[in-house]
Amino acid sequence: MISIADARARILAGLRPTAAEIVSLPEAWGRVAAAPVVARLSQPPVDVSAMDGYALRAADAQAGNVLHVIGAAPAGHPFAGSLSAGQALRLFTGSVMPAGADTVLLQEDAERRGEHVRVQETMAPGRHIRRAGQDFAAGETVIAPGRRLNARDIGLAAAANHPWLRVHRRPRVAIMATGDEITLPGEAIPAGGIVSSNAHALAALVRAAGGAPMVLPLARDEIGAIGAAVDALDGVDLLVTTGGASVGDHDLVAAGLATRGLDLDFWKIAMRPGKPLMFGRLREAGHGVPLLGLPGNPVSALVCAILFLLPAIARLSGEPGAAAEPETAKLGAPLRANDQRADHLRATLTKDAAGGWVATPFAVQDSAMLRSLAAADALILRPPHAPAQEAGEEVPVIRLGPLGV
């Protein structure tokens, strides 16, 4: 068995980002920039007023002075002339500063009477002016490649005058559940059968991570059926299987995919839940599509997906693919000493009086109990051979909500 960190590093080393495509700004949200976004203009393009008020010369901006208002210049309607001594020009937020003016008198610091305004607050040069290029300058990189674009980035790209952006294509992830005992939700369940939940949960996770999931038909526990199920994988960036990855007589995923040229990198991880996990590449299917084989137990499958599939999708999307960053919480209940496998305990999170997290593990951690995972807020991370711990001691946790799980 290999460690979690080693397994994740080997998975990521076998993946490459998807090709770039050009999409509209609304479609770029959640995608990863594949090229620098370079400003096509300066923002603001010229000096503008930061407030509603009056443009004037700082030499005239002495409290008590009365100035002649020679006009108004709303935003988008620049004043064509130049400001002379003893004059003021009515401005609004975003108005272009007129020639000859070097400060802005706030409207609340001015007393307007007809065509004249009295200065009530002395203003220094440069006050309340947004200088040309204050936000960014033409030719400046405003978004670096490799960044996953959020709503703020989309607004920044628009301000930089980009209607289209070059981003990495959404990774196409095929998901195949295997097993004679599973049926689709809503179908008749035969004696001894169960409903297949893993493929649907994994598809939702792939979509939340920015990928494009494709759920394949169920594959029965036959070597030929498993091999045939992957014959139409052209254009897929990753194949994820669930079930059939252990050592039982009916765990036939590796054997079935061997008929399609499976090069197996590793199998078995020193972790719980989720020891039977495979990674490799299918030489003869999908032009060498990578394979991530997850366990069949629903909790094991989803915990492995959190630890390995999410970073894999991030790498395919154009990000480095780092593991989720653990946070610190206090135990809400004692824990026994751990064995040789890294453990991932489902837990609820609450806040203590000081505002810190308190993680309370569920009493039963069976890997087939999906309901407790659905109710969990976090996974408590326990390294191999961790000693027993008492309530109140600190432990690392991975919060599930921020991951979209």
C-alpha positions as CSV (number, residue, x, y, z in Angstrom):
1,M,0.0,0.0,0.0
2,I,1.2,3.5,-0.8
3,S,0.5,6.8,1.1
4,I,-2.2,9.3,0.2
5,A,0.3,11.9,-0.7
6,D,2.3,9.5,-2.9
7,A,-0.9,8.4,-4.6
8,R,-2.1,11.9,-5.3
9,A,1.3,13.0,-6.6
10,R,1.3,10.0,-9.0
11,I,-2.2,10.7,-10.2
12,L,-1.4,14.4,-10.9
13,A,1.8,13.5,-12.6
14,G,-0.1,11.5,-15.1
15,L,-2.6,14.3,-16.1
16,R,-2.2,17.3,-18.4
17,P,-4.5,20.4,-18.7
18,T,-7.1,20.3,-21.4
19,A,-6.7,22.4,-24.5
20,A,-7.8,26.0,-24.6
21,E,-10.9,27.4,-26.1
22,I,-12.4,30.9,-26.5
23,V,-15.7,31.6,-24.7
24,S,-17.8,34.6,-23.9
25,L,-17.5,36.4,-20.6
26,P,-20.6,34.8,-19.0
27,E,-19.4,31.4,-20.0
28,A,-15.9,32.0,-18.5
29,W,-17.2,32.0,-14.9
30,G,-15.7,29.0,-13.1
31,R,-13.2,28.2,-15.9
32,V,-9.4,28.5,-15.6
33,A,-7.7,31.2,-17.6
34,A,-5.4,29.6,-20.3
35,A,-3.7,32.8,-21.3
36,P,-2.9,36.2,-19.6
37,V,-5.7,38.7,-19.7
38,V,-4.0,41.9,-20.8
39,A,-5.7,45.3,-20.4
40,R,-6.6,46.8,-23.7
41,L,-7.0,50.3,-22.1
42,S,-6.2,52.2,-19.0
43,Q,-8.7,52.4,-16.2
44,P,-9.7,55.2,-15.8
45,P,-8.5,56.3,-19.3
46,V,-8.2,59.9,-18.1
47,D,-8.3,61.8,-14.8
48,V,-11.9,61.8,-13.4
49,S,-13.7,63.0,-10.4
50,A,-14.1,60.5,-7.6
51,M,-17.1,62.4,-6.0
52,D,-19.9,64.8,-6.9
53,G,-18.8,68.3,-6.5
54,Y,-16.9,71.1,-8.4
55,A,-13.7,71.1,-10.3
56,L,-11.5,74.1,-9.5
57,R,-7.9,75.3,-9.2
58,A,-6.3,74.6,-5.8
59,A,-5.1,78.2,-5.7
60,D,-8.8,79.2,-5.6
61,A,-9.9,76.5,-3.2
62,Q,-9.6,78.5,0.0
63,A,-12.5,78.6,2.5
64,G,-14.6,81.7,1.9
65,N,-13.7,82.2,-1.8
66,V,-16.7,82.7,-4.2
67,L,-16.2,81.2,-7.7
68,H,-18.1,81.6,-10.9
69,V,-19.7,78.3,-12.1
70,I,-19.1,78.2,-15.8
71,G,-21.1,75.0,-16.6
72,A,-21.5,71.3,-15.8
73,A,-19.9,68.2,-17.1
74,P,-21.8,65.0,-16.3
75,A,-20.1,61.6,-16.7
76,G,-19.7,60.9,-20.3
77,H,-19.9,64.5,-21.4
78,P,-16.4,66.1,-21.0
79,F,-16.1,69.9,-20.8
80,A,-14.4,71.2,-24.0
81,G,-12.9,74.3,-22.5
82,S,-10.3,75.1,-19.8
83,L,-10.8,76.3,-16.3
84,S,-9.4,79.8,-15.5
85,A,-8.7,81.6,-12.2
86,G,-11.9,82.3,-10.2
87,Q,-13.9,79.6,-12.1
88,A,-15.5,76.3,-11.1
89,L,-17.2,73.5,-13.1
90,R,-19.9,71.3,-11.7
91,L,-18.9,67.6,-11.8
92,F,-20.3,64.3,-10.9
93,T,-18.7,61.0,-10.0
94,G,-16.8,59.8,-13.1
95,S,-16.8,63.2,-14.8
96,V,-13.7,64.0,-16.8
97,M,-11.5,66.6,-15.0
98,P,-11.3,69.7,-17.2
99,A,-8.1,71.3,-18.3
100,G,-6.8,73.9,-15.7
101,A,-8.4,72.2,-12.7
102,D,-6.4,70.2,-10.1
103,T,-8.8,69.5,-7.2
104,V,-12.4,68.7,-6.5
105,L,-14.5,70.5,-4.0
106,L,-17.2,68.2,-2.5
107,Q,-20.7,69.3,-3.0
108,E,-21.3,69.1,0.7
109,D,-18.4,71.5,1.2
110,A,-19.9,74.0,-1.2
111,E,-22.6,76.6,-1.0
112,R,-24.3,77.1,-4.4
113,R,-26.1,80.4,-5.2
114,G,-27.2,80.7,-8.8
115,E,-24.1,80.8,-11.0
116,H,-21.7,81.1,-8.0
117,V,-20.4,78.7,-5.4
118,R,-18.8,79.5,-2.0
119,V,-15.9,77.3,-0.9
120,Q,-16.5,76.2,2.7
121,E,-13.6,73.8,3.0
122,T,-10.0,74.5,1.8
123,M,-8.9,71.9,-0.7
124,A,-5.4,70.7,-1.4
125,P,-4.2,69.9,-4.9
126,G,-5.2,66.4,-6.2
127,R,-8.1,65.8,-3.8
128,H,-10.9,63.5,-4.9
129,I,-9.4,62.8,-8.3
130,R,-8.9,59.3,-9.8
131,R,-5.8,59.5,-11.9
132,A,-5.6,57.9,-15.3
133,G,-4.5,54.3,-15.0
134,Q,-5.1,54.3,-11.2
135,D,-6.8,50.9,-11.4
136,F,-4.7,49.4,-14.3
137,A,-2.8,50.6,-17.3
138,A,-3.1,49.5,-20.9
139,G,-0.8,46.5,-21.6
140,E,-0.8,45.4,-18.0
141,T,-1.7,41.8,-17.1
142,V,-4.8,41.9,-15.0
143,I,-5.4,38.2,-14.7
144,A,-2.7,35.6,-14.8
145,P,-3.1,32.2,-16.5
146,G,-4.0,29.3,-14.2
147,R,-6.5,31.3,-12.2
148,R,-10.0,30.0,-11.8
149,L,-12.3,32.9,-12.8
150,N,-14.8,34.2,-10.3
151,A,-17.4,36.9,-10.8
152,R,-14.9,39.6,-9.8
153,D,-12.5,38.4,-12.4
154,I,-15.2,38.5,-15.1
155,G,-15.9,42.1,-14.1
156,L,-12.2,42.9,-14.3
157,A,-11.9,41.3,-17.7
158,A,-14.9,43.3,-19.0
159,A,-13.4,46.5,-17.6
160,A,-10.2,45.7,-19.4
161,N,-12.3,45.6,-22.7
162,H,-12.3,41.8,-23.2
163,P,-15.6,40.4,-24.5
164,W,-14.1,36.9,-25.0
165,L,-11.6,35.0,-22.9
166,R,-9.2,32.0,-23.6
167,V,-9.9,29.3,-21.0
168,H,-9.2,25.6,-20.6
169,R,-12.0,23.4,-21.8
170,R,-14.1,21.7,-19.1
171,P,-12.6,18.3,-18.4
172,R,-14.8,15.5,-19.8
173,V,-15.1,12.8,-17.1
174,A,-16.8,9.5,-17.9
175,I,-18.2,7.6,-14.9
176,M,-18.9,3.9,-14.9
177,A,-20.4,2.0,-12.0
178,T,-20.0,-1.8,-12.0
179,G,-21.7,-4.7,-10.3
180,D,-24.4,-7.2,-10.8
181,E,-26.2,-6.1,-7.7
182,I,-26.8,-2.5,-8.7
183,T,-29.8,-0.9,-10.5
184,L,-30.6,2.6,-11.5
185,P,-32.7,4.8,-9.2
186,G,-36.4,4.2,-9.9
187,E,-35.9,0.8,-11.5
188,A,-37.2,-2.5,-10.1
189,I,-34.7,-3.8,-7.5
190,P,-34.1,-7.6,-7.8
191,A,-33.6,-9.8,-4.8
192,G,-30.3,-9.0,-3.2
193,G,-29.9,-5.8,-5.3
194,I,-29.2,-2.2,-4.3
195,V,-29.7,1.1,-5.9
196,S,-26.7,2.7,-7.6
197,S,-25.9,6.0,-5.9
198,N,-22.2,6.4,-6.6
199,A,-22.3,7.4,-10.3
200,H,-24.8,10.1,-9.6
201,A,-23.0,11.5,-6.6
202,L,-19.7,11.5,-8.5
203,A,-21.3,13.2,-11.5
204,A,-22.5,16.0,-9.2
205,L,-19.1,16.3,-7.7
206,V,-17.5,16.5,-11.1
207,R,-19.9,19.2,-12.2
208,A,-19.3,21.2,-8.9
209,A,-15.6,21.0,-9.6
210,G,-16.0,22.5,-13.1
211,G,-15.9,19.3,-15.1
212,A,-18.4,17.9,-17.6
213,P,-19.6,14.5,-16.3
214,M,-20.8,11.6,-18.6
215,V,-22.4,8.7,-16.8
216,L,-21.9,5.4,-18.7
217,P,-24.4,2.5,-18.6
218,L,-24.0,0.1,-15.7
219,A,-21.3,-2.5,-16.3
220,R,-22.0,-6.1,-15.1
221,D,-19.5,-8.2,-13.4
222,E,-18.1,-9.8,-16.6
223,I,-14.6,-9.1,-18.0
224,G,-16.0,-8.8,-21.5
225,A,-18.8,-6.4,-20.4
226,I,-16.4,-4.1,-18.5
227,G,-14.0,-4.0,-21.4
228,A,-16.7,-3.3,-24.0
229,A,-18.1,-0.5,-21.8
230,V,-15.1,1.7,-22.4
231,D,-14.8,1.3,-26.2
232,A,-16.5,4.6,-26.9
233,L,-14.4,6.9,-24.8
234,D,-13.0,9.2,-27.5
235,G,-12.8,12.8,-26.3
236,V,-12.9,11.8,-22.6
237,D,-10.2,13.2,-20.4
238,L,-10.6,10.9,-17.5
239,L,-12.5,7.6,-16.8
240,V,-13.7,7.1,-13.2
241,T,-15.0,3.6,-12.2
242,T,-16.7,2.8,-9.0
243,G,-16.9,-0.8,-7.6
244,G,-15.0,-3.9,-8.6
245,A,-11.6,-2.6,-7.4
246,S,-11.0,-4.9,-4.5
247,V,-9.8,-8.5,-4.4
248,G,-13.0,-10.5,-4.4
249,D,-13.9,-13.1,-7.1
250,H,-16.3,-10.6,-8.7
251,D,-14.0,-7.5,-8.5
252,L,-13.2,-7.6,-12.2
253,V,-12.5,-4.0,-13.2
254,A,-8.7,-4.4,-13.5
255,A,-9.1,-7.7,-15.4
256,G,-11.8,-6.2,-17.7
257,L,-9.8,-3.1,-18.5
258,A,-6.7,-5.1,-19.0
259,T,-8.4,-6.3,-22.2
260,R,-8.2,-2.6,-23.3
261,G,-4.5,-2.2,-22.5
262,L,-4.6,-1.1,-18.9
263,D,-1.3,0.1,-17.6
264,L,-1.8,0.0,-13.9
265,D,0.3,2.5,-12.0
266,F,-0.8,1.6,-8.4
267,W,-3.5,-0.2,-6.5
268,K,-4.3,0.0,-2.8
269,I,-3.9,3.1,-0.6
270,A,-3.0,3.1,3.1
271,M,-6.3,4.9,4.0
272,R,-9.7,4.3,5.5
273,P,-12.3,4.3,4.0
274,G,-11.1,3.6,0.5
275,K,-8.1,1.2,0.5
276,P,-8.9,-0.4,-2.9
277,L,-8.1,2.5,-5.3
278,M,-6.6,2.2,-8.7
279,F,-4.9,4.6,-11.1
280,G,-3.5,3.8,-14.6
281,R,-4.0,4.4,-18.3
282,L,-6.0,2.6,-21.0
283,R,-3.6,2.4,-24.0
284,E,-6.3,1.1,-26.4
285,A,-9.4,3.1,-25.3
286,G,-9.9,6.8,-25.7
287,H,-6.4,7.3,-27.1
288,G,-4.8,6.5,-23.7
289,V,-7.4,7.9,-21.3
290,P,-6.3,7.9,-17.6
291,L,-8.3,5.7,-15.3
292,L,-9.2,6.4,-11.6
293,G,-10.8,3.4,-10.1
294,L,-12.8,4.1,-6.9
295,P,-14.2,1.6,-4.4
296,G,-17.8,0.6,-4.5
297,N,-18.9,1.5,-1.0
298,P,-20.5,4.9,-1.3
299,V,-18.6,6.6,1.5
300,S,-15.3,5.1,0.4
301,A,-16.0,6.3,-3.2
302,L,-16.8,9.8,-2.2
303,V,-14.0,10.2,0.3
304,C,-11.6,9.0,-2.4
305,A,-13.2,11.4,-4.8
306,I,-12.5,14.3,-2.4
307,L,-8.9,13.3,-1.9
308,F,-8.0,12.3,-5.5
309,L,-10.7,13.1,-8.0
310,L,-11.1,16.8,-7.1
311,P,-7.3,17.5,-7.5
312,A,-7.4,15.5,-10.7
313,I,-10.2,17.7,-12.2
314,A,-8.3,20.8,-11.0
315,R,-5.2,19.6,-12.8
316,L,-7.1,18.9,-16.0
317,S,-8.8,22.3,-15.7
318,G,-5.5,24.1,-15.7
319,E,-4.8,24.5,-12.0
320,P,-2.0,22.8,-10.1
321,G,-4.4,20.3,-8.4
322,A,-3.4,20.8,-4.8
323,A,-5.1,18.9,-2.0
324,A,-7.8,20.6,0.1
325,E,-6.1,22.7,2.8
326,P,-7.0,21.3,6.2
327,E,-8.3,23.6,9.0
328,T,-8.0,23.1,12.7
329,A,-10.8,22.1,15.0
330,K,-11.2,20.8,18.6
331,L,-12.5,17.4,19.1
332,G,-16.1,17.2,20.4
333,A,-15.6,13.5,21.6
334,P,-12.7,11.3,22.4
335,L,-11.0,9.1,19.7
336,R,-9.3,5.8,20.1
337,A,-5.7,5.2,18.8
338,N,-5.5,4.7,15.0
339,D,-4.0,1.8,13.2
340,Q,-1.6,1.8,10.2
341,R,-4.0,3.5,7.8
342,A,-4.8,7.2,7.5
343,D,-8.4,7.6,8.7
344,H,-11.1,10.1,7.6
345,L,-13.9,10.4,10.1
346,R,-17.2,11.9,9.2
347,A,-18.0,14.7,11.7
348,T,-20.4,17.6,12.4
349,L,-19.0,21.1,13.0
350,T,-20.2,23.6,15.6
351,K,-18.7,26.8,17.0
352,D,-17.4,27.1,20.5
353,A,-17.7,30.2,22.7
354,A,-14.5,31.6,21.2
355,G,-15.7,31.1,17.7
356,G,-13.5,28.1,16.9
357,W,-14.6,24.9,15.2
358,V,-15.6,21.8,17.2
359,A,-15.6,18.6,15.2
360,T,-17.7,15.8,16.6
361,P,-17.3,12.4,14.8
362,F,-20.3,10.2,14.2
363,A,-20.3,7.2,16.5
364,V,-20.5,4.7,13.6
365,Q,-18.2,5.2,10.6
366,D,-19.3,2.3,8.4
367,S,-18.3,2.9,4.8
368,A,-21.7,1.9,3.5
369,M,-23.6,4.5,5.5
370,L,-24.2,7.3,3.1
371,R,-26.7,9.2,5.3
372,S,-24.0,10.1,7.8
373,L,-21.8,11.5,5.0
374,A,-24.7,13.5,3.7
375,A,-25.1,15.0,7.3
376,A,-21.4,15.5,7.8
377,D,-19.8,19.0,7.7
378,A,-16.2,17.8,7.7
379,L,-13.8,14.9,7.6
380,I,-11.5,14.5,10.6
381,L,-8.0,13.6,9.4
382,R,-6.0,11.1,11.4
383,P,-2.5,10.0,10.4
384,P,-1.4,6.4,10.7
385,H,-0.7,5.3,14.2
386,A,-2.2,8.5,15.7
387,P,-2.5,8.1,19.5
388,A,-5.8,8.2,21.4
389,Q,-7.1,11.8,21.8
390,E,-9.5,13.4,24.3
391,A,-12.3,15.8,23.7
392,G,-10.9,19.3,23.4
393,E,-7.7,18.3,21.6
394,E,-7.0,19.8,18.2
395,V,-7.3,17.8,15.0
396,P,-7.0,18.8,11.3
397,V,-10.3,18.7,9.3
398,I,-11.4,19.2,5.8
399,R,-14.6,21.1,5.5
400,L,-16.9,19.7,2.9
401,G,-19.1,22.7,2.1
402,P,-16.4,24.8,0.4
403,L,-15.5,21.8,-1.8
404,G,-19.1,21.7,-3.2
405,V,-19.4,18.1,-2.0
